[in-house]
């Protein structure tokens, strides 16, 4: 009976975790499971099977947040997983966001346990000095958040704002020249890392690349000093399911799904003023 009550009390949680609405699926397995848990005749074997089913559903359900109170949490994508098709495929987006992004978040929160609270931007600044856990996971969480927020459906890609378009032309000569330089930085980055477009201390736009989960906000980081406002993930997990070893094709496809409205916002609100982008 104790096991049966435990299963019954878990039904509401199961509905949330598995993304199911029991009331709208009266004939479904979730409803049957909850009804069975309310019956005193539920056998011990049935209860154990039900509990196992619930545990499995909790494991496979997307986690919107794995953070404790006061720690960082996983933001939702601002578009559907398949919204970037055919340039970036649905499965890659699901794995990239729900698994890789979430792993950086989880490990970042673990690394911060027992430490004084710091903003995500403050973490970037001292990440290299603070050691591998904060460097890799603090950088990974910041980089991916910026990356996902600056993408969107190809039909809504738009164009740079007048201010950003003027800065691109002044710094590179044309949009095509900027893309050419950015593509080269992304393609030539050995192994895993990122390519970045940002604002240098003199106000000019510059392009650089960084290894692993480093970014130009980190003191002591390789590459040009800048405030980045557009980044491209060139780790294989970002493209291998669709493009395999054809990184240049992935880079070319990326430009079709850049959300220039968001990129322009980050440029004008933050980077053009020398302020790191606070996407969180």
FIKEVO-145434 format. One record per residue (C-alpha): residue in one letter; x, y, z. Coordinates in steps of 0.2 Angstrom, whole numbers, plus 5000, padded with zeros to 4 digits. Last residue first. Layout:
<tornus>
TORNU   res      X      Y      Z
TORNU     A      X      Y      Z
...
</tornus>
This chain:
<tornus>
TORNU   res      X      Y      Z
TORNU     X   5104   5179   4902
TORNU     X   5110   5187   4886
TORNU     X   5121   5200   4895
TORNU     X   5133   5205   4881
TORNU     X   5149   5213   4888
TORNU     X   5149   5232   4888
TORNU     X   5161   5242   4877
TORNU     X   5147   5253   4871
TORNU     X   5146   5246   4854
TORNU     X   5146   5229   4862
TORNU     X   5131   5231   4873
TORNU     X   5114   5239   4867
TORNU     X   5120   5242   4849
TORNU     X   5129   5226   4846
TORNU     X   5117   5215   4856
TORNU     X   5102   5223   4847
TORNU     X   5110   5221   4830
TORNU     X   5113   5202   4834
TORNU     X   5095   5200   4839
TORNU     X   5088   5208   4823
TORNU     X   5101   5199   4813
TORNU     X   5095   5182   4818
TORNU     X   5108   5172   4809
TORNU     X   5099   5157   4801
TORNU     X   5106   5158   4783
TORNU     X   5123   5163   4789
TORNU     X   5125   5147   4798
TORNU     X   5123   5137   4781
TORNU     X   5140   5143   4775
TORNU     X   5149   5138   4792
TORNU     X   5140   5121   4791
TORNU     X   5147   5119   4773
TORNU     X   5164   5124   4778
TORNU     X   5164   5111   4792
TORNU     X   5162   5096   4780
TORNU     X   5168   5082   4792
TORNU     X   5150   5076   4796
TORNU     X   5138   5089   4789
TORNU     X   5121   5083   4797
TORNU     X   5126   5074   4812
TORNU     X   5142   5082   4814
TORNU     X   5136   5100   4816
TORNU     X   5136   5107   4833
TORNU     X   5144   5092   4841
TORNU     X   5159   5094   4830
TORNU     X   5164   5110   4840
TORNU     X   5163   5124   4828
TORNU     X   5151   5135   4838
TORNU     X   5149   5152   4830
TORNU     X   5148   5168   4839
TORNU     X   5140   5185   4837
TORNU     X   5141   5199   4850
TORNU     X   5159   5198   4856
TORNU     X   5167   5212   4866
TORNU     X   5185   5212   4860
TORNU     X   5203   5208   4863
TORNU     X   5210   5198   4848
TORNU     X   5215   5180   4851
TORNU     X   5221   5169   4865
TORNU     X   5212   5172   4882
TORNU     X   5222   5180   4896
TORNU     X   5207   5188   4904
TORNU     X   5191   5180   4898
TORNU     X   5179   5191   4888
TORNU     X   5186   5185   4872
TORNU     X   5179   5167   4874
TORNU     X   5186   5150   4879
TORNU     X   5175   5135   4877
TORNU     X   5188   5125   4867
TORNU     X   5200   5136   4858
TORNU     X   5196   5154   4853
TORNU     X   5193   5163   4836
TORNU     X   5194   5181   4831
TORNU     X   5185   5194   4821
TORNU     X   5186   5213   4823
TORNU     X   5173   5227   4823
TORNU     X   5181   5244   4826
TORNU     X   5177   5254   4842
TORNU     X   5195   5256   4848
TORNU     X   5193   5243   4862
TORNU     X   5188   5230   4849
TORNU     X   5170   5226   4845
TORNU     X   5165   5209   4841
TORNU     X   5163   5195   4828
TORNU     X   5168   5178   4835
TORNU     X   5173   5160   4829
TORNU     X   5173   5146   4842
TORNU     X   5182   5131   4847
TORNU     X   5186   5113   4844
TORNU     X   5200   5105   4834
TORNU     X   5210   5118   4824
TORNU     X   5201   5134   4821
TORNU     X   5205   5137   4802
TORNU     X   5186   5135   4797
TORNU     X   5180   5147   4809
TORNU     X   5193   5160   4806
TORNU     X   5191   5158   4787
TORNU     X   5172   5160   4788
TORNU     X   5174   5176   4799
TORNU     X   5186   5184   4786
TORNU     X   5174   5179   4771
TORNU     X   5159   5185   4781
TORNU     X   5166   5202   4784
TORNU     X   5172   5203   4766
TORNU     X   5154   5199   4760
TORNU     X   5146   5212   4772
TORNU     X   5157   5225   4765
TORNU     X   5173   5235   4767
TORNU     X   5178   5226   4783
TORNU     X   5178   5239   4797
TORNU     X   5168   5253   4790
TORNU     X   5156   5242   4780
TORNU     X   5153   5232   4796
TORNU     X   5151   5247   4807
TORNU     X   5138   5255   4794
TORNU     X   5128   5238   4794
TORNU     X   5128   5238   4813
TORNU     X   5121   5256   4814
TORNU     X   5109   5253   4800
TORNU     X   5102   5237   4808
TORNU     X   5109   5221   4801
TORNU     X   5097   5211   4789
TORNU     X   5083   5199   4791
TORNU     X   5084   5181   4797
TORNU     X   5066   5178   4799
TORNU     X   5063   5166   4784
TORNU     X   5080   5158   4789
TORNU     X   5072   5153   4806
TORNU     X   5082   5160   4821
TORNU     X   5100   5161   4828
TORNU     X   5107   5174   4839
TORNU     X   5100   5168   4855
TORNU     X   5107   5150   4853
TORNU     X   5125   5157   4851
TORNU     X   5124   5169   4866
TORNU     X   5118   5155   4877
TORNU     X   5130   5143   4870
TORNU     X   5145   5154   4874
TORNU     X   5140   5158   4892
TORNU     X   5137   5140   4897
TORNU     X   5153   5134   4888
TORNU     X   5163   5148   4896
TORNU     X   5157   5144   4913
TORNU     X   5159   5126   4910
TORNU     X   5176   5126   4903
TORNU     X   5184   5140   4912
TORNU     X   5174   5137   4928
TORNU     X   5180   5119   4929
TORNU     X   5197   5122   4922
TORNU     X   5203   5134   4934
TORNU     X   5199   5151   4942
TORNU     X   5213   5161   4933
TORNU     X   5205   5156   4916
TORNU     X   5188   5160   4922
TORNU     X   5192   5177   4929
TORNU     X   5182   5188   4917
TORNU     X   5170   5175   4912
TORNU     X   5164   5172   4929
TORNU     X   5160   5190   4931
TORNU     X   5149   5190   4916
TORNU     X   5139   5175   4923
TORNU     X   5136   5185   4939
TORNU     X   5145   5178   4955
TORNU     X   5138   5171   4971
TORNU     X   5151   5166   4984
TORNU     X   5157   5148   4983
TORNU     X   5150   5133   4992
TORNU     X   5144   5126   4976
TORNU     X   5150   5136   4961
TORNU     X   5158   5121   4952
TORNU     X   5143   5111   4954
TORNU     X   5133   5125   4946
TORNU     X   5145   5126   4931
TORNU     X   5144   5107   4929
TORNU     X   5125   5107   4927
TORNU     X   5125   5122   4916
TORNU     X   5139   5114   4904
TORNU     X   5129   5098   4904
TORNU     X   5113   5107   4899
TORNU     X   5121   5116   4884
TORNU     X   5128   5099   4879
TORNU     X   5112   5088   4882
TORNU     X   5096   5098   4880
TORNU     X   5103   5112   4868
TORNU     X   5115   5103   4857
TORNU     X   5106   5086   4857
TORNU     X   5089   5094   4852
TORNU     X   5097   5106   4840
TORNU     X   5107   5092   4832
TORNU     X   5091   5082   4831
TORNU     X   5082   5096   4822
TORNU     X   5094   5099   4809
TORNU     X   5104   5115   4806
TORNU     X   5103   5122   4788
TORNU     X   5087   5113   4783
TORNU     X   5080   5117   4795
TORNU     X   5083   5131   4808
TORNU     X   5065   5130   4815
TORNU     X   5067   5111   4819
TORNU     X   5070   5113   4838
TORNU     X   5057   5126   4839
TORNU     X   5062   5144   4843
TORNU     X   5068   5155   4858
TORNU     X   5077   5139   4865
TORNU     X   5072   5138   4883
TORNU     X   5084   5144   4896
TORNU     X   5093   5132   4908
TORNU     X   5096   5138   4925
TORNU     X   5110   5146   4935
TORNU     X   5111   5145   4954
TORNU     X   5101   5155   4967
TORNU     X   5089   5140   4970
TORNU     X   5096   5124   4963
TORNU     X   5099   5122   4945
TORNU     X   5093   5108   4934
TORNU     X   5082   5119   4923
TORNU     X   5071   5116   4908
TORNU     X   5075   5097   4909
TORNU     X   5069   5088   4894
TORNU     X   5061   5072   4899
TORNU     X   5071   5056   4897
TORNU     X   5076   5053   4915
TORNU     X   5059   5058   4922
TORNU     X   5050   5046   4910
TORNU     X   5062   5032   4915
TORNU     X   5059   5035   4934
TORNU     X   5040   5035   4931
TORNU     X   5041   5018   4922
TORNU     X   5051   5011   4936
TORNU     X   5039   5016   4948
TORNU     X   5025   5009   4938
TORNU     X   5034   4992   4937
TORNU     X   5037   4992   4955
TORNU     X   5019   4995   4959
TORNU     X   5013   4982   4947
TORNU     X   5025   4969   4956
TORNU     X   5018   4975   4973
TORNU     X   5001   4972   4967
TORNU     X   4988   4986   4965
TORNU     X   4972   4980   4974
TORNU     X   4970   4996   4984
TORNU     X   4966   5005   4968
TORNU     X   4973   5023   4967
TORNU     X   4989   5018   4959
TORNU     X   4979   5010   4945
TORNU     X   4970   5026   4941
TORNU     X   4987   5035   4940
TORNU     X   4994   5021   4928
TORNU     X   4979   5021   4917
TORNU     X   4980   5040   4915
TORNU     X   4998   5040   4910
TORNU     X   4996   5025   4898
TORNU     X   4983   5035   4888
TORNU     X   4964   5032   4887
TORNU     X   4960   5048   4897
TORNU     X   4972   5058   4886
TORNU     X   4967   5076   4888
TORNU     X   4966   5075   4907
TORNU     X   4983   5067   4908
TORNU     X   4992   5081   4900
TORNU     X   5009   5074   4895
TORNU     X   5026   5083   4894
TORNU     X   5035   5068   4902
TORNU     X   5041   5078   4917
TORNU     X   5025   5088   4920
TORNU     X   5013   5073   4919
TORNU     X   5025   5063   4929
TORNU     X   5024   5076   4943
TORNU     X   5005   5074   4944
TORNU     X   5006   5056   4945
TORNU     X   5020   5055   4958
TORNU     X   5007   5055   4973
TORNU     X   4999   5039   4965
TORNU     X   5016   5030   4964
TORNU     X   5020   5034   4982
TORNU     X   5003   5028   4988
TORNU     X   5005   5012   4979
TORNU     X   5022   5009   4987
TORNU     X   5014   5012   5004
TORNU     X   5000   5000   5000
</tornus>
